[in-house]
Amino acid sequence: MLLLALDTATPAVTAALHDGRHVLATAGETDARRHGELLMPAVDRVLAEAGRGIGEVTALVAGTGPGPYTGLRVGLATAAALGAALGIPVHGLGTLDAIAYETGLTEPFTVATDARRKEVYWARYADARTRLDGPAVAKAADLPPDVLALPAAGAGARLYRDAFRAVRDDLPEHASAAALAALAAERLAAGLPLDAPQPQYLRRPDAKVPAGYKAVTRA
């Protein structure tokens, strides 16, 4: 196995390479406005660091979010294009699940990322591998009180500390393709299915078709 993982569902644009046992290389940069510019250079860096060629990759996994429309689709579209060009399978895996996996926690906790519009994407976990609720999108203050009382990871929890009462700054803030790759490799090795590489938008995009515009006609 040589698994290439990509995630652009959070401000972190990240890629990693995994051989089925270990993460061979990882690269990324945090910039919420440059997902399209940064992703392929990150892919090039992990391949170069691992001393592998793109033709050696046997499968891809992309973070499916939830995340903002523009950023999220960059990783999924790139994975789909590479998979089609190389003739290899493309898998999906929830971005919040990857963040949860990276925490390594064995007790209940919450992951929340920034959904903008004063909202968060969130999910509740029994441990680092077991999701109980979500993913969902809501204003932080509207989450169930028992969820807000749990230890919390992610940029959304840090942003709304007035709502999340047990924010853990030692836990991951954004997604990591290394964690995504490790979780995907673990599930594949165990014969567990991964998700389809389809985006979890959870709401309509911010961009809208203008209303009341004048149609241009020809004389």
Secondary structure, DSSP 8 states (H G I E B T S, - for coil): --EEEEE-SSSEEEEEEE-SSSEEEEEEEE-TT-HHHHHHHHHHHHHHHHT--GGG--EEEEE--S--HHHHHHHHHHHHHHHHHHT--EEEE-HHHHHHHHH--SS-EEEEEEEETTEEEEEEEEETTEEEEEEEEEEGGGS-HHHHTS-EESHHHHHTTTT-SSB-TTS-SS--HHHHHHHHHHHHHTT---B-S-----S--S----SS-------
